[in-house]
Amino acid sequence: VAHVASQCQIDPNTETLRLGDAGHEGGNDYELLREGLSLSCERVSVDLATCWNFGASGSNQVDVTSTYLRGLSRHGSAFRLLPAALFGP
């Protein structure tokens, strides 16, 4: 993440969205999802400041990830994650 952010000249904690499935301590995505803007499609961290899962209860990882990606909307040179995509209108 730091390398890509450096190459793109963006802030890795506020301008990079990180996606993974195992953000809990000991999970294979823990280091990736423990800081910055991070979403999990399955297990989350106990830290309430990062690594959230907004997937519908009972959804599988593919469905949750697809929901996140469909929820991205281009705004100029950036993207935003639209709340309506996650929570409905």
N, C-alpha and C positions, 0 to 999 in steps of 0.2 A: 504494500500500500504506500509506504513512504517513497519508494522508487518511482512508482507511477505518478504520485502526486508531485514529486519533484520534477519529473519530465513534463508534466502538464502545467506546472507552476500554480498548483492549487493547494489549499490547506487539507491535509489528510484527515483531520478531525471534523471539519465542518463542510467540506465540499466533496466528500467521497462516501458513497453508500456501500456498506459491506454486507454481504449476504452469506449465511451459512446455516448449518443444521444442528450443530452441537456446541452452543455457546456456554454451557455449564462448565464450572471448574472441573478440569480433567478431560473435557471434551476436545475433539480434534480441531475445533474452530475457536476454542477459548481465547487464544491470543489475538486472533483476527477480530473477534466480536466484542472484546472487553473494553474497547474505547471507540470513540468516534460515533458516527451515525451507523448503527448496526442493527440488522434484523435477522432473526432466526426463523427458520421454517419448521423448527421442532423444539429442541430444548434450549432454555434461556439461562442467563446468569442470575444470581441472587441480587446483583447490583441493579437497582431500579433506574440508574442513569443511562443504561445502555443495553443492547442485546434484547430487544423486545420481540415478541411474537404476536402479530395481529391476525393470524390465521383463524378461520372459523373452527370451532371445536370439532374434532373428529376428522379434520382435513388432513390429507397426506402431504408430504413434503413438496411434491411436484405441483399440486394445486395451490399451496400457499405461495411458493416461489412465483408461479405464474400470476397470481393475484398481485403480488408486489410489482412485478415487471409491467403488467398491464396498467397499473396505477401510476406509472411514471408519465409525466406530461412535460413536454419541452416548453421552456420559458426562456427565449433568447438563446444564449449559449449554455444554459444550464437545464437541469431537469428538476421537477418537484414531484413528490409523492402525494397524490391527491387523497385526502381523507375519505371522500365518497367512494373511492375504489376499494377501500378497506372496510368501511363501516356501512356503506349504502348511502343513499341520498337523505 
